[in-house]
Amino acid sequence: MKETTTVIGGKSYRTVSLNTVIVGSGAAGFNAALRLHSLGVTDCAIVTEGVKMGTSRNTGSDKQTYYKMNLCADYPDSPRSMAEDFFRGKCVDGDTAYVEAALSIPCFLNLCELGVPFPVNRFGEYIGYKTDHDPRARATSAGPLTSKLMTECLEAEAERVGVKIYDKMQIISVLKDGDRVAGVLALNKIAAGEEDRLVLFRATNVIIATGGPAGIYADSVYPIGHAGSSGIAFEAGVLGKNLTEWQYGLASIAPRWNVSGTYMQVLPRFVSVDSEGKEYEFLAEYFDEVGDCLSKIFKKGYEWPFDCRKAIDGSSIIDLLVYREKVLLGRRVYLDFRRNPYGYDELPYDTLTEEAREYLEKAGACFGNPLERLLHMNEPAYDLYLSKGVDLRTEMLEIALCAQHNNGGLSTDLWWQTNVPGLYAAGEVAGTHGVYRPGGSALNAGQVGSMRAAQHIARFGAGERTDEARFAAIAEAAVATHAELCEKMLSGGDTLKIYSDRATKRMSEVGGAIRNSEKLGSALAEIKEIFDNFGSYVRVATPARLYEAYRLRDALISQMTYLSAMKYYVEAGGKSRGSAIYTSKVGNTPAKLGDLFRFELDSGEFDEVVEEVSYTDGLSATVRPVRPLPGDSGFFENVWRRYREDKNVY
Ligand SMILES: Cc1cc2nc3c(=O)[nH]c(=O)nc-3n(C[C@H](O)[C@H](O)[C@H](O)COP(=O)(O)OP(=O)(O)OC[C@H]3O[C@@H](n4cnc5c(N)ncnc54)[C@H](O)[C@@H]3O)c2cc1C
């Protein structure tokens, strides 16, 4: 690793030359750096907008899940059977699914060795439980903050082995030498002045580990402060894959937390409030029967993600009604734990489905109001909000239908390399999941993908970097563009919040769980117009806020790419699936909601194809068959011979 300066237009720019840059310090980024070190590639560094930022470090849920091959009792399990379960998630490439299954145990045990407290029983077995879309109890958890614990343990190890970290550096552009990656351009968030604002990294390889593109949505349960940066990869020509596929669900917005599990099972009152302060108990207004309403609220507890298959007469109708209140009627929506729904002193438990009634009876919770039931069944769930400044005893909890996870993302091969040679993607930013995925498989995928990228770099990525003179020429164009853009954005006024709020709100309205082909088209046109005039429209008052403006720029590129994916999908005849509804003139609609949410369920015609979108090729989309699951695993002597030659990295 060497630090020099590159002279561009008479100005000197700090330049770091090294083998590999890892962008991001989440669970995937730290693991990538550690794996590189252990494979002897120590000429690498993490470049991050903030060491303690990102989803892994700052999020959690009731029982945050890690998905791995089963390691307990006599559950029959194997890489193939786990890969088949991933593959069944639809639109999934078989080779990456197989790798995610095969490497799940080494990656999981690595975390255990690093100190993540995944529970074992008295016999030392890593005990598991069943999560959604999981037939074999493969899930485990280290508690509500599993991903935080993972990141902390990985970071401690990175510190121990001496991983170099460039903190407070936001990557704003990927630099290319022809088709190949040549490095990245960073915005120094703590620059003293114009002269050290832009920093260059000249690298043979770049691993993007920037997390999900959370910053595109207003209604989001990603941690505040996490935005993601898929836009820089799209701008560099990386293909987006399965961008239509997300997970949305009900979450509180301050603090951001999924209101799953007990928060629903205690049957809170759902309330919306209009701009005049008038309250509506909108679920009670919608449902004809009390028991039906309460039973669906109860079920939402363990059917957390919005699922279009459950939208007509299942628990996902609740998500739709929340969306209607908030997005279409412009009201704020709350959960009220202080009073029972329908104004009951004592709920009519006998009207509940057998499943719900039995559960509450067994829990001894058929009494009082939602708060009393919550304290009785799960006091830590009450304490959690209290610790974040919300007392459910005295106030209502504001909620929305929020984006939580992107199943799609950047397209990669089975070494997590993108279509841009030398540029890898690992963690949530890489789109290896399909329409459905088992809960907890995101964290597994992040560990596996970062390990694979490191293995490939260790074998093939030692090559020469773009030489200094050529790099200076490549950097010149990017530096000129961004220096000029910064200057424009600082030339008076402060409009960032207006554009940012408008952009994220628009995306939640048209590109979230409810989508409509015409609205997708008009939103795309609006975003393009703003992006084309970005420097003229978007202003910030101080240089310290440039990083936020760059986040918006990145989000707009991502929004255009994601909305294009949705538009192509629906125009090609794609119908509602997973966590999204595409409204149409024909099909079914939940009773009383008329054409607002009329849609047809997909009947599987797109299950075995992957849609890929190219930002740099005019936002064009192509569809290709999924890569199949690999056939057999090979014959030992042959595998071993090749392993001795190149570790089977080819
Ligand atoms: C509420 C919630 C609950 C979840 N529960 C589960 C669960 O139970 N099981 C499961 O498997 N998954 C779960 N997930 C998903 C999982 O937590 C994430 O997919 C995972 O943590 C992402 O890790 P990552 O390392 O890819 O990215 P992150 O942890 O988000 O890290 C990204 C890093 O990149 C940095 N960065 C971003 N842009 C730039 C840039 N331009 N320049 C420099 N640095 C940059 C960020 O600051 C951060 O350091 C949940 C997610 C949420 C929101």
The ligand as an SDF file (V2000), in Angstrom:
LIG
                    3D

 53 58  0  0  0  0  0  0  0  0999 V2000
  -34.9230   -4.6130   10.6530 C   0  0  0  0  0  0  0  0  0  0  0  0
  -34.0560   -5.6210    9.9510 C   0  0  0  0  0  0  0  0  0  0  0  0
  -34.0410   -6.9350   10.4050 C   0  0  0  0  0  0  0  0  0  0  0  0
  -33.2560   -7.8850    9.7550 C   0  0  0  0  0  0  0  0  0  0  0  0
  -33.2580   -9.1630   10.2090 N   0  0  0  0  0  0  0  0  0  0  0  0
  -32.5050  -10.0920    9.5790 C   0  0  0  0  0  0  0  0  0  0  0  0
  -32.4660  -11.4270   10.0460 C   0  0  0  0  0  0  0  0  0  0  0  0
  -33.1140  -11.7790   11.0360 O   0  0  0  0  0  0  0  0  0  0  0  0
  -31.6940  -12.3160    9.3610 N   0  0  0  0  0  0  0  0  0  0  0  0
  -30.9730  -11.9760    8.2520 C   0  0  0  0  0  0  0  0  0  0  0  0
  -30.2950  -12.8220    7.6750 O   0  0  0  0  0  0  0  0  0  0  0  0
  -30.9920  -10.6970    7.7990 N   0  0  0  0  0  0  0  0  0  0  0  0
  -31.7170   -9.7670    8.4360 C   0  0  0  0  0  0  0  0  0  0  0  0
  -31.7310   -8.4880    7.9600 N   0  0  0  0  0  0  0  0  0  0  0  0
  -30.8730   -8.1560    6.8080 C   0  0  0  0  0  0  0  0  0  0  0  0
  -29.4040   -8.0640    7.2280 C   0  0  0  0  0  0  0  0  0  0  0  0
  -29.3070   -7.4360    8.4850 O   0  0  0  0  0  0  0  0  0  0  0  0
  -28.5980   -7.2590    6.1860 C   0  0  0  0  0  0  0  0  0  0  0  0
  -28.8410   -7.8060    4.9180 O   0  0  0  0  0  0  0  0  0  0  0  0
  -27.1150   -7.3170    6.4730 C   0  0  0  0  0  0  0  0  0  0  0  0
  -26.8310   -6.9050    7.7860 O   0  0  0  0  0  0  0  0  0  0  0  0
  -26.3510   -6.4480    5.4750 C   0  0  0  0  0  0  0  0  0  0  0  0
  -24.9810   -6.5370    5.7680 O   0  0  0  0  0  0  0  0  0  0  0  0
  -23.9160   -5.9110    4.7620 P   0  0  0  0  0  0  0  0  0  0  0  0
  -22.5760   -6.1250    5.3620 O   0  0  0  0  0  0  0  0  0  0  0  0
  -24.1570   -6.3950    3.4020 O   0  0  0  0  0  0  0  0  0  0  0  0
  -24.2540   -4.3560    4.7350 O   0  0  0  0  0  0  0  0  0  0  0  0
  -24.2800   -3.2790    5.9140 P   0  0  0  0  0  0  0  0  0  0  0  0
  -24.1930   -3.8930    7.2360 O   0  0  0  0  0  0  0  0  0  0  0  0
  -25.4300   -2.3930    5.6350 O   0  0  0  0  0  0  0  0  0  0  0  0
  -22.9310   -2.4870    5.6960 O   0  0  0  0  0  0  0  0  0  0  0  0
  -22.7470   -1.6220    4.5930 C   0  0  0  0  0  0  0  0  0  0  0  0
  -21.5190   -0.7770    4.8610 C   0  0  0  0  0  0  0  0  0  0  0  0
  -21.1950   -0.0150    3.7110 O   0  0  0  0  0  0  0  0  0  0  0  0
  -20.9800    1.3450    4.0810 C   0  0  0  0  0  0  0  0  0  0  0  0
  -21.2240    2.1630    2.8940 N   0  0  0  0  0  0  0  0  0  0  0  0
  -22.3580    2.2760    2.1760 C   0  0  0  0  0  0  0  0  0  0  0  0
  -22.1610    3.0930    1.1190 N   0  0  0  0  0  0  0  0  0  0  0  0
  -20.8680    3.4920    1.1610 C   0  0  0  0  0  0  0  0  0  0  0  0
  -20.0710    4.3230    0.3290 C   0  0  0  0  0  0  0  0  0  0  0  0
  -20.5560    4.9010   -0.7650 N   0  0  0  0  0  0  0  0  0  0  0  0
  -18.7840    4.5310    0.6720 N   0  0  0  0  0  0  0  0  0  0  0  0
  -18.2630    3.9510    1.7840 C   0  0  0  0  0  0  0  0  0  0  0  0
  -18.9780    3.1520    2.6070 N   0  0  0  0  0  0  0  0  0  0  0  0
  -20.2670    2.9170    2.2870 C   0  0  0  0  0  0  0  0  0  0  0  0
  -21.9510    1.5330    5.2380 C   0  0  0  0  0  0  0  0  0  0  0  0
  -21.6800    2.6420    5.9990 O   0  0  0  0  0  0  0  0  0  0  0  0
  -21.6970    0.2240    5.9900 C   0  0  0  0  0  0  0  0  0  0  0  0
  -20.4930    0.3270    6.7240 O   0  0  0  0  0  0  0  0  0  0  0  0
  -32.4930   -7.5140    8.6110 C   0  0  0  0  0  0  0  0  0  0  0  0
  -32.5050   -6.2010    8.1640 C   0  0  0  0  0  0  0  0  0  0  0  0
  -33.2830   -5.2560    8.8250 C   0  0  0  0  0  0  0  0  0  0  0  0
  -33.2760   -3.8420    8.3250 C   0  0  0  0  0  0  0  0  0  0  0  0
  1  2  1  0
  2  3  1  0
  2 52  2  0
  3  4  2  0
  4  5  1  0
  4 50  1  0
  5  6  2  0
  6  7  1  0
  6 13  1  0
  7  8  2  0
  7  9  1  0
  9 10  1  0
 10 11  2  0
 10 12  1  0
 12 13  2  0
 13 14  1  0
 14 15  1  0
 14 50  1  0
 15 16  1  0
 16 17  1  0
 16 18  1  0
 18 19  1  0
 18 20  1  0
 20 21  1  0
 20 22  1  0
 22 23  1  0
 23 24  1  0
 24 25  2  0
 24 26  1  0
 24 27  1  0
 27 28  1  0
 28 29  2  0
 28 30  1  0
 28 31  1  0
 31 32  1  0
 32 33  1  0
 33 34  1  0
 33 48  1  0
 34 35  1  0
 35 36  1  0
 35 46  1  0
 36 37  1  0
 36 45  1  0
 37 38  2  0
 38 39  1  0
 39 40  1  0
 39 45  2  0
 40 41  1  0
 40 42  2  0
 42 43  1  0
 43 44  2  0
 44 45  1  0
 46 47  1  0
 46 48  1  0
 48 49  1  0
 50 51  2  0
 51 52  1  0
 52 53  1  0
M  END
$$$$
